[in-house]
Amino acid sequence: MNTALRSTKTGPCAMHACMKLFLRFALGMVAALSLATPVAAATTTVRIVHLELDPDGRYDETRLFFRGLAQPLGRPFAGAEVALREARFVGQAIGVEFALERASGADAKALVAAVERLNKDGVRFFLIDAPGAVVAEVSKAARGRELLLFNVSAPDDALRQAQCQPNLLHTLPNDAMRADALAQFLVSKKWRSVLLLEGPRPEDRLQADAFERAAKRFGLKIAERKPFVLSNDPRQRDQGNVALLTAGADHDVVFVADSDGEFARSVPYRTVRSRPVVGAEGLAAAAWSWAWERHGAPQLNARLEKHAARKMADPDWAAWMAVKAVVEAVVRTQNAPFAALAKYLKGEEITLDGFKGNRLGFRAWDNQLRQPVLLATHNAVIERAPIAGFLHPTNNLDTLGFDQRDSRCAF
C-alpha cells in the first residue's frame, strides 16, 4: 500500500494502479465486516386470529349485571392480547414474529366464510369465542383444512364427544370436568345427598345432566331433581320460591344449574335447611379465579387487570392458554410445517404452564386440555381438583371429565 502511494508521483499509469489496489482493499474490508456481522434472517409472521360472534348474548351487559360466578366478565380477546405481549420476544431466536388479529360474524355462516378467507391467506391458528352450536358448525366446515381451532368459551360436553373434530382443541374445561371437580369435593366432605335445582335454559339442562353423571361416577345420591323458573307469573310462583323448592327430601347440599345466574344468586341463605350451595352460586368449579394466589397467578391476574381494567375469568384464561399453546408449539418445532407442528401440539411431549401447578397438555382422544379445576367462591379459592385421594392409572387429571374409556369421540 505504501509502494502504491509513492508511485502516484511517477505518472498516470502509476495512479491507475494505485486506484485498483485501493478498491481491492476496500472490497476486502467490506467482505470482512459482512462475515463479522451476520445479516439478520428474514422474519416470518405467525398470525393468530380470534373469531367471535357479534352480537353474542352471553356478553350482554344486562345479563352480566350481577356478575354471577358462572358468567364471564368480558370478551376473552383480552386474555389473548396478554398472551401475545408475553410472547413478544420468544420467537426472535427462530426469526418468528407473532401477530394477533380479530374477526367477527353475526352467525356461524359468517364465521365459516372468515375462516376460509383467512386460511387461504395463510392463517393456521384460530381462537373461537362462540356458543357450542356455532363452534360445532364452524369446526365441521373447517375439517380437512390446514388449521387448528381453539375453543375458548363453549363448555358443551358434546363438542368433546359426538361433535368432536380432529382440528378442534379445547382450552376451556367442559361441563363434565367441572361437575366431576365439584363431585370429588362433596365426596371428600362426606356431603353425599344432593338436591339438584335445574333452570329452564338448554345450557342449564346440560349442566344438570353433567352433574348427574358425576354423581353416579363418584357415588353421590341425587335426592331430588327439581326445575325452577324465574318468573313474575303467579301460576309459577312455586317454581321460583327457594323455600318451597328446598323443603322436600333431606339433603346435604344444593346444586344449582343456572347458566344465567340470576336465580342462583338468591339461593344461599334462603334454603329451608342450613345447607351449602354449589354450582352456579356459592362454590363454583372454574378454569380460573382472580383470587387464585399460587404458581404465578397474581402476576397474570395483574397483567390482565392492567390491560383490560377488569378481573380475569374463565374465557380470558382459556384464550391466554390457547395463544401460549400456539407459541410453544411454533418455537419448539422451529415453526415446522403444519402437520409436524399440529402433531407436536397435540402430542405427549408438549409442556404447557397454565399457572395452576400442573404440566398441561391435550388429551389424544378428544383434544381437551388436561388441567386442574379451581373450586372458588366470589373472593377465595377453597380447593383445587383433582382432590387428594382421587387417583388415575396414568394421570390424575383424567379423573376430571371424559377418560379415554368414556370417550365417544371418533376423529
Sequence and secondary structure as in RCSB ss.txt:
>XXXX:A:sequence
MNTALRSTKTGPCAMHACMKLFLRFALGMVAALSLATPVAAATTTVRIVHLELDPDGRYDETRLFFRGLAQPLGR
PFAGAEVALREARFVGQAIGVEFALERASGADAKALVAAVERLNKDGVRFFLIDAPGAVVAEVSKAARGRELLLF
NVSAPDDALRQAQCQPNLLHTLPNDAMRADALAQFLVSKKWRSVLLLEGPRPEDRLQADAFERAAKRFGLKIAER
KPFVLSNDPRQRDQGNVALLTAGADHDVVFVADSDGEFARSVPYRTVRSRPVVGAEGLAAAAWSWAWERHGAPQL
NARLEKHAARKMADPDWAAWMAVKAVVEAVVRTQNAPFAALAKYLKGEEITLDGFKGNRLGFRAWDNQLRQPVLL
ATHNAVIERAPIAGFLHPTNNLDTLGFDQRDSRCAF
>XXXX:A:secstr
 HHHHHHTTS HHHHHHHHHHHHHHHHHHHHHHHHHS      EEEEEEEEEESS GGG TTTSTT  TTS SS 
THHHHHHHHHHTTTGGGGGTEEEEEEEEEESSHHHHHHHHHHHHHTT  EEEEES HHHHHHHHHHTTTSS EEE
E S   GGGGTTT  TTEEE S  HHHHHHHHHHHHHHTT  EEEEEE SSHHHHHHHHHHHHHHHHHT EEEEE
EE      GGGHHHH HHHHTSSS  SEEEEE SS TTGGG TT SSS   EEESSSBEEES  TT  STTHHHH
HHHHHHHHSS   HHHHHHHHHHHHHHHHHHHTTS  HHHHHHHHTSSS  EE SSSSEE B TTT BB   EEE
E SS EEEEES TT   SS GGGGSS  GGG     
